[in-house]
Amino acid sequence: MRALPPGSRVTRAPMKSLFKRLLLSVLVCSAGCDVFNIGDAEGTRGRGARAFDPYSSSASGAISLSLLYFNGCAILPSGEPVSAGSLDLPDYPATCEAMNRMGQQVPPSARFEVTPGVSYFIREFTAVDAVTDVHTDFKNQHAPSFWMRKESRFKDLDWSGVTVGRDEWTNDFDSTFQRETYYENAAWMRSLDDTFLIEVLDADGAVRTSMTYSRRDFMGESATTGRTRASWLVADLARPRFPGDPEVSLLPDGTEPTYKTMVKASFSGATNPFKTLTMPQLSGEGLIRVTWSLLPLKPFLFPIVFTPEAERPATCYRLDESGLATDEQVPCGFGLTQAVRVNRPANGSYFMPGDSVDFMVSLRDGDGNGLHPRNRMPSYNEYMGESSNGLAYFNEEMLLTYREASSSESGFKVVGPLQDLQVSRGSYTLPYFSFPLFSEPHFYLPPGSHQLAGGGDAQPPTHYTVTLPPNAKAGTYAIILKGHRTFMGERLNRLDPFFFQVGQAQPTTYPGRVGNCQVCHNGVNSLSNVHHGMSVDHVEACKTCHIEEGYGYLPDVIHRIHNSSRKYNQNKGDCTMCHLTRESTLWPSLMNCNGCHVASHGTEYFDLRFEPMQNTPNGYGNCAESCHVATPPAEHILPPR
């Protein structure tokens, strides 16, 4: 799913074309360093903690807790506003803006459950204030800034030093664009020494436990990954006619643009798992109160319900010896694990080109209980009603309104062979097999299907068939499952590959062009614990979804994330940190270079930048062939020849 900014999934896609598109597709190691060896013992640099991983749910010492806030109300990860129940909270709204109901003001009804006696640590804290179609003067960049600084729920932050920053255009789909103007450099954005006091209160308002987190305790707050931002987005646009075009360019069908102004403070990825809160041994209602030192007089309130483990209903399923659900129901536990059962090839060893690969998906909690019956998954309405055992589906409102970069888009993708995987280079013709062909996975529930008659009650299957092309190349292929689950305050993303052979029994592996992520991403910070939740050992599979800018073109977003990060302290011109081969650095397209060098060529290639990916030449093309092969940029350190 789209990652974010420059064109990430966090982009406000035109609803008409979004559904058309989505429904249509229904460090530097020594010479002996083995980047793909995951058999290292606990403490080995690069692999992360094995004996104690705070993100391993009930197998760890604490459970990750996500606290989400939208326009004055606590929300669940589904976007549903949380009710205060019978608590007397004068500062908590009686009605909340319901993202999933077109922004209507409704009495909140969702309940935020936690388990008493369990230790939690803060995985993320995100608060959003947003308005739609308020600042509709395309030429006026001051009005959104004024609202942020003087009228929004974040008006009491220190906005001194704020400037109009990046003004970015993104090709969201075909000939549909969006423009996003960022407001940057405010004092609160640059702060590093602020704190977050997390308090757990009982129904009488007495503080029962607390913990203070520093902003430095969190790894991620980049807008590129859906985190902190102050921006003004104009979506559903045609491309500008020329650089600095002050007029709105309407789409050919006359669709009116959508204007969205947002302030988002989002901090994720706790790096100190020993800062924990043990929920008091209570039942009934309570409250989590978050006081940000930069907004000391405006705490964020999260009404909760203490639900003892003994009172959990038996809604999960015991598994049989084959790893599939039986009819016996048991209480659910924390965590999310994914499994695939692939049918046996005709020759007993590997599939042949043209064969059909049949497989079943099994989603489980961390205790090994099935989260769904053997042959079907929960419906969309069950997901929205918090009766899906925490399994989540694609939710366009969390994506487009809350600007989540990876919120709930569950599904799978089949790709291979591994040795041929590479980033897209200005064409949808890929050198490897991919199902689906485009960026999105095959969703368990197609986006928008819940809006069709009876679609909200449809239960997707667990059995799938993908037919290999008659010219499928030999090697190792992967079924990549993308899953999301929330349960008792825990919110997890998982991206797991499962392999099968085609054309030969001998396994193949990734090209080995990029890697070394484990130099920084280890232990609590390992890639298994951040964003999509894919292990560092499979980073070369990321490119199979991040194909184009509307979904976060991988070379662009990876450079953008690390170039803007205050946590990445390496030489940002040293390409050898991540690139293992010289060849992998020599594709300096406009899309690649603009991740760091926003205006490397000014407006010289303005028209090229706005060409859709299916048209060549375009911004994904190889500038190296004409300019940069013989004389690579001197300020970059490249791998040796």
N, C-alpha and C positions, 0 to 999 in steps of 0.2 A: 504494500500500500504506500501511498505517497509518504515520503519522509517529511519534508518540510521546506521551508523557505525557497530560496531561489526558485523554486518551482516545486516545493515539496508538497506532500499530501496535505500539508497544512494550508495549502492554498485554497482560496475560496473558489471552487470550481463552479461554473454555471450549472445550475441544477439540471437544466434541460440536456445539455451536452454531457454532463457527468453521468446521468442515468443512461443516456444513449450509449456512451462508451462502456460503462460498467456492465450494463445488461448485455451488450454486444459480446463481451468476452466471458458472459455467464460461465639498545637495541642493536644495534647491528650485531648479528650473530657471528660466531666464528665459522670457519668453513665446515666444521662438523656439526653445526646446530641443525637439528631436525625440527622444523617449525610445526610439523604435523604429528609429532609423537606426543601422545597424551597419556603415556604411562608413567610419567614422573611421580615421585613420592611427594607427600606433603612438604611444603616449604620450598620446593624447587621453583626458582624464579621463572615466571612465564606461564604457569599453569593454574595459579590460584589455589586457594585453600581447598583441600579435599576433606580433611577431618572436621573442619568447622567452616561451613559456608553459610553466612546469615540469610542467604536467599534460598536455602534448601528446605524451607518450611518446617514441618514438624521434626525433621531430622537435624535441625539446628537449635541454637539456644534461644532464638527469638523469631518472631514473625514480623514480616515487613508490613507497615501500615501506610496507607495512602489517604491523604486528606485533601479533598477537592472542594472548591468554593466557586460559585458563579452568581454574579449580580446580587450579592447579599445573602445567599443561602448556601448551606452545605448541599453537596450533591453526591450521589453514588457514581461510580465509573460508567454506569449506563446513561448518565445525564439526568436521572430522575431526582428532583429536589427532596431533601430529607425533612421529615416532620419533627417538630419539637415535642410531639405527643402532649403529655399533661404537664411538662415542665413550664415553670413560670419564667419566661425569658423575654422581658420587655424589648430587648434589642434585637430579637429574632423576628423576621417578617411573618405575618399571618398568611400571606400569599407569596409565591415565588414564580419567577419566569420559567416556564416549562419549555426547555429546548425541543423536546420531542413532540410538542403540541404547538408548533409554529410560534413559540414565544408567548403564548397566553399566560396571563397571571392566574395561577390556580392555588388552592390550598395544598401544601405539600403533604404527601402521604407515605413516601418511602421511609423505611427504617434502616438505620446504620447499626448493624450488630457487631459486637466484639465478644470475645470469650474471657470471662473472669479467670484470674489465676495464670493467664498466659502472658509472657513477656513479649512486648512489641518494640520495634524500633521504626523510626520514621523513614520510609522509603521515598516519599515525596510530599511536598506541600505546594499546592497550586491554588492561586486566587486570581479570578478574572473579573474585570468589569468591562462590559462591551455594549455598544449601541449599534443599531442597524438603520441605515437610511436616514440618518440625522445630518451628517455632514456631506451634503450632496453637491457642493460647488467644486467641480473638478479642478479649478484653478486655485482654490483657497487652501493652502497647506497650514495656515495659521489656525483656522477654526478647530480642527481636530486636536491640535496641541493645546489650545485654550481649554477645551473640555477636559482633557487629561489633567491639566495642571490646576484648574479652578473648580471643576464640577464633578469629576469622577470620584469614586470611592477611594481613590489613591491620591486625592488632591493634597493631602497633608504630608505626603512624602517630600523629600528635598529635591525639587526639580531644577535647582540651579545648574547652569551649564548645559542644559538640554539644547540640542541642535537638530536641524533637519538633516538626516543622514542619507542612507541609501534610498534611491528611488528606483525600484526594480520592476521590470516587466517580465512576466512569465507566460510562456506558451502553455496554456492549460490543457488545450485539446485542439488539434488541427489548427483552425484559424481563430480560436477563441483565446483571449489573453486576459491577464489581470495586472494591475499596477499596485504595488505596495510601497508606501512611503514609511520609512522608519524614523522614529524620533529617538536620538541616541545621546549618550554622554551625560545624562542627568546624574547628579551626585549619588542618588540611591542606587543607580545601576552600577556605578563604579565601586560602591562600598564592598568591603570584605570583612569588616569587623562587627557587623550587626549580628543579632542573635534572635532565636525563636524559643520562647518559653512554652513548653507543652505541659498542660495541666489536665489531669483527669479528676472530675468532680462527681460527687454523688447527687442524688435527686434533690437534696437539701442545699446544694451549693457549696458543700465543704470539699476542699481540695484533698484528695486521697493519695495522690502521687504526682510527681512532676519530673521533668528533665529539660535542660537547656541545651539547645543545639546552636552551634556557630554556623554562619554561612559557609565557612571554610570546610565544614563537615560534609557538604554536599558536592558531588562531582559535577553535575550538569545543570546549566541554566541557559544554554544556547537557544536562540530563536530557531536555528536551523533544525533542531531536534524537537521543536514544539514547545519550548520553554519560554523564558522571560522575553517580553517584547512590549514595545509601545508603538503601535503602527496604525496606519489608515489604509484600508484595502478597498480598491475599486475593481469589481469583477464583472465578467460578461462584457468584455470590450473587444473591438477589433484592434488590430495593431495601429500604433501611431503612424502618422504620415511621414514625419521627419523628426529628428532629434529635438526634444523639448516641445513637442506639439502640445499647445495649451488646450486644445479642444477635445471633447469626447468623441471617439470614433465608435459609432454604433455597429453592432453585428448586422449582417445582411437581412436577418429576419426581424430587425427592429427591437430585439430584446433590450429592455431598459437595464442599465448597469445596477449593480448592488453595491452599496457603500457600507463598510463596516469599520468602526473605530474601536480599538481595543487597548487596554492596559492589562498585561498578564505578568504576574510575579510567580515564577515557578522554579523550584529547587528540588532536584531529584538525585538519587543515588547516594545514600548515606554511606560514608566511608569509615565511620567509626561504629562498628556493630556492638560495641560494649556500652554504648549509651542506649539504655533500654528503659521501658516503662512496663511494670508488671500491673496488669489490670486488677483492681481490687476485687475481692471475693464478694461480689454483689450480684443481685438480680434486679431486673427492672430497668428503669431509665437512669441516665446520667449524661455527662457532658464532657467533651474534650474542648479545651479553650487554648487557642494559639495566640500568643502576644508577641508581635514582631517589634523589636526594639526601635525600628524606624517609624512605627505607627503605634506608640505605646497606649494611646487612648482609644484605639479601635480594635479590640481583640476579635478574632475570627472564632465563631461558635459552631461546634459540630455536635448536635444532639445524638446520643448513642443509646443503644439498648444492650445491657449485659445479659448474654444468653449462655448459661452454663453448658459445658460440653455434654453433660448427662441429659440435657433437654433438647439436643439436636435430633430432629426427626430422621427416620431411616429412609433417605431418599436416594442414596447411592447404591451401587450394586457389587456384590461379591463376584470375583472373577473365577473362571474355571481354569483348568490346567493349560489351556491354549491361550489364556490371556484375554478372553472375551467375557462379556457380562453374562451372569446367570440371572435367574428371576428372583434370587434372594436379595432383599434390600437391607442395607446397613447404613448407619450414620456416616456422613462425609467427614473427611479430614482436610487439613490445609494442603496447599501445593497443587502443582499441575505437572503431570508427565504425559507424554504422547507416545503412542506405539502404532506400528503398521504391521499387518499380517499380509504378506504377498503370496499369491498363488504360486504353485510350483511350476517351473517351465516344463514344456513338453519333454525336453531331453534330460530333465532333472538337474541341470546345471546352470543354464543361461537362456535368456530369451533370444529370439531371432528377429531381424528386421521384419516389420509387418505384423508381428505378434501383438496380441492384446494382453496387457498387464492388468490383472485383476487384484485389487487389494481392499482390505478392510481397515478402517481407522478406529482406534480405541483410545479414548481420552480418559485419564485417571487422576485421582488426587495423589498426594505424595505418600499416602499410606497403602497404595495399591488397590483402591476401590474404583470401580467404574463410575464415571460421571453421567452415563447415559445407558439406555438399554442396548442390547447387542446390535440391533438392526436400524436404529434411528437415534437422532439427536433431538434435543429440545427445540421447541418452536420459538419464533421471534417474540411472540407474546409472553411466553414463559421467561425468556431472557429479560424482557422489560418488567415483568411482574416479580422478578427476583425468585423465580422457581425453576431455574435451569441448572441448579447446583453450581452456579457461578460461571458457567460457560457463556461466552459473549460472542456476538456477531457484528458484522459491519454496521456501524451507526453513523450515518452521514452528519448528524448534528454534532456529535463529539468531534468529528473530523473538521467540519466546516465552520461551526459556531464556536466551539471551545478551542479549536485549533490544536487538537491532539495529533501528533505525528504518527503514532502507532497505538491506536486506542482499542480497537476490537475487531479488526478485519480478519476473521478466522477462515482458513481454507488450506489449500495445498497447491503445489506446483511440481511438475515432473520435468527434469532437465538432464541433459547428458550428451555425449560422455564428458566426464569431469575434465579431462585433459584439454578439451576444446573451449572451455568457458572463457569468455573475455568480455570486456565492457563493450557496449554497443558503440559503433563508430559511424554515426550519421546514416543509419539505415535500419529498417526493421528486419532485414534479412540477416539472421544470426548464423554463425558458424557451428551452431549446436542445436539439438532438438529442445524445444521448450513448449510445454503445455501448461497454461495458455501461452500464446505467443507474446502477448504484450506484458506490461509491467504487473498488472494485478494477478493475484493468485486465482485459482478456481475457488470461489467462495462457497462455503457450505450452504449459505442462504444468499442468493443474488441480491445485491443492493436494490432497494425499492420494492422487492417482492412482497413485503409485508403490507404495502399499500394497495395491492391487488385484492380482489374479492377472495376471502378465505386464506390469503397469503400469510397473514399473521399467525395462523394456527398450523401452517404446514411444518412438518417435521422432516428435516433433511435426512438422507440415508447415510449409512456408515460404509456402504460398499460402492466402490468406484471402478471404472474401467478406462484405461488410456491405451489407445492403439499407437504403436510405434510406426514411424514412416517406413516405407519399403527400402529406403536408402539409409536407414539408421546406421551410424558408425559404431564400430565395436568399442567396448570399454565399460566403465562403471557409470551407472546412471543413479540419480537421486530422486526420491519422493520427499519433498520438503514440506513438513507440516508447520503451519503457523497457528498458534493457539493463544487465547487470552482467557483468564479466569479471575474472578473476584470472589472472596469468601471470608466472612467474618473480619473485614477490614483489610485483608491481604489482597494485593493486586499483582498478578504475574503475567508476563509475556514470555512465550516460548517459541523458538524457531529451531526445529530439529530435522536433520536429514536422515533418510533411511535408504540404503543402497541395494541395487540389484544389477546383475550383469547382462550385457547384450552382446551377442556375437562371439564372445570368448569367456573362458572361465577366469583368466588372469585379470586381477583388479588393476585399475588405473587410478590416478589421483589428480589433484588440481595442478594447474600449470606451474605454480610456484613462482609467480611473478611479483606478488606482494605478500607481506606478512609482517612479523615482528610486533604485532599489536600487543603481545603479552609483555613486552618491555615495560609498558605503562599499565596495561589492563591486566592486572593480576590480583589474586585474592578477592577482596570485596569488590574491586573495580573490574573484575574480569568481564569479558563481553557477554558471558552467560547471564550476567546480572544487570545489564544495562540495555535500554531501548528494546530491541526486538527479542533479546535473550538468546542469541546464537553464539555457540562456542567459538573461541578464537581459532580453533582448528578448521573452521569452515568459512573463513572470511571471504574466500574467493567465490563463494556462492552468492554473496550479497548482490553482485552485479546482475544476477538473473532476474531480479525484480526492479532494480533501480536503473531502468533502461533509458528513460527520457526525463526531461526537466519537470514535467507535470507531476512526477512521482519521486523527485529528488534524484537527478542524474548523479550516479555514484561519484565519479571523479570530481564533480563540482562540490557536492555536499561534504565529502570527506575532507577536502582541502579547506572548505569554509568553516567546518566545525573546529578543526584543529588550529587554523590560523587565527581564529577569534578567541580561542580558549585561554583563560588566565591560568588554567591548570597545566597546559602543555608548555613546558619550559625548554623544550629542545630547540635547536637551530631550525627555524621554519623554512630555511632554504636548503636544508640537508635532505635531499630526496632519498638517500640511502637508508634513512631510518625505517622507511616503510617499503620502498621499492627494492626488490631483490635482484632485478635484472635491469640493464640499461634500456632495453627495448621498451619496457613498460613505462618509462619516463618520456619517451619520444613520441608522444601523440598530443602535442600542445594545441588543442583546438581552443576556440573562443570559450566554449563551455568549461573546459578544463582549467584554463588560466584565470578565468573570471572569478573562480572561487576565492582567489587571493588578490588578484590584480583586477579590481573592479572596472577600471577604465584603461586597460593596457594599451589599447589602440584608439582611444577616444571614440569618435563617431565614424571612423574610417570604414568599418565594416558593419554599419548600422543595419542595412537591409538584410545582410546575411544572417544577422542575429535573430531576425524575425521569421526566417524561413521554417516551415514545419519540417519535422524530422524526415518525413517521407519524400521531401523535395531536396535534391542535391544540386549545387553545394549548399551546405547549411552550417550552423554554428558548431556542429559536432565534428566537422571535417578536420583533416590533418594539416595544420599549418606548417608542420615540420618539413613536409616535402618541399615546400617552396622557400621557407625562410630559416628554419631552426635546426636542420639536420647537421649541416656542415659546421655551424657555429652555435651550439647550444648556449642558452643564457649563462653568462659567466658567474652570476650571483647564486646559481644553483649547484649543489654538489651532487653529481650523478654517479651511479654505480660504474665501475670500470668496464671497459670494453671486453 
